[in-house]
Amino acid sequence: MIDICLLGIGGMMPLPDRPLSACLLRIGGETILFDCGEGTQVNWRFSGWPFRPTGTILLSHFHADHIAGLPGILFQISHAGRIEPVTIYGPSGTQEIVRHLVAIVGPLPYELRVTELAGDESIELFDGVTLSTLATRHRMPCLAYRIDLARAPRFDPARAKLLGVPMSDWKLLQAGTAVGEVTPNQVTGPPRRGLRVSLVTDTSTFPALVPFVANSDLLLCESMYAEDDAEERAQQRGHMTAGQAARIAADANVRRLWLTHLSPAVADPLSVERIARETFAPASLGSVGETLTLRFDDE
């Protein structure tokens, strides 16, 4: 399963009731942070999620509303007692930006690794979890991310016994390794659907977004502007309207859409939700501290 906790939904500047972009994902014992605008550590502490398991940080780009909270986050992870490495992923230029931000944190007790990505990569983060990237359309290099949790085919113990495989070797077959002359496909069923979360901000809309986020269990997508008549302005500034985000969700056959990264000029945040639901009924305005657990289909 995948647990998600939304820490911030604002864009450009923090407002009293609208902290800046940040989201946590937990898979097994690993926590992944996506973006960290100014003050992210405050809402993280309110969430009750621990800092220590955080081994992966995904940065979409270098505007302050997505990265200014990084020094505080690195300090909190350190203060929580982590000594295992932490890896930061981001677009071209991430190493230099992180180097400057870390300078105000001081020495860290863990190794900080920085990996720059261009888009169109696929990386195995840890066992069964794949990170994919897409370069977006913004005013500086920016990445959308997709996280896939694979699910092994169903194992057939009766078949394994019939073929004479010792119970001690079943895990090898489940993991895809042959045991003697018995291959995994002899004791497993057809492929099973895993789980997918897509994280898209900041960007104007463009065709490649739909196949990238297709069939997501959750799409976390920016909706900087509420009104559809703002589409031209959104395109010029590298952003989207609520209606555009909803059309992507509908075309991509996603299961759930969380709208986020609202402009400070949006006086009525629920208007974003109302507009999106005209096109995609499962759309909702993400709320600070909101949590969601995604489970495999038959669980």
Order of alpha helices (4+ residues) and beta strands (2+ residues): beta-beta-beta-alpha-beta-alpha-alpha-beta-alpha-beta-beta-beta-beta-alpha-alpha-beta-alpha-beta-alpha-alpha-beta-alpha-beta-beta
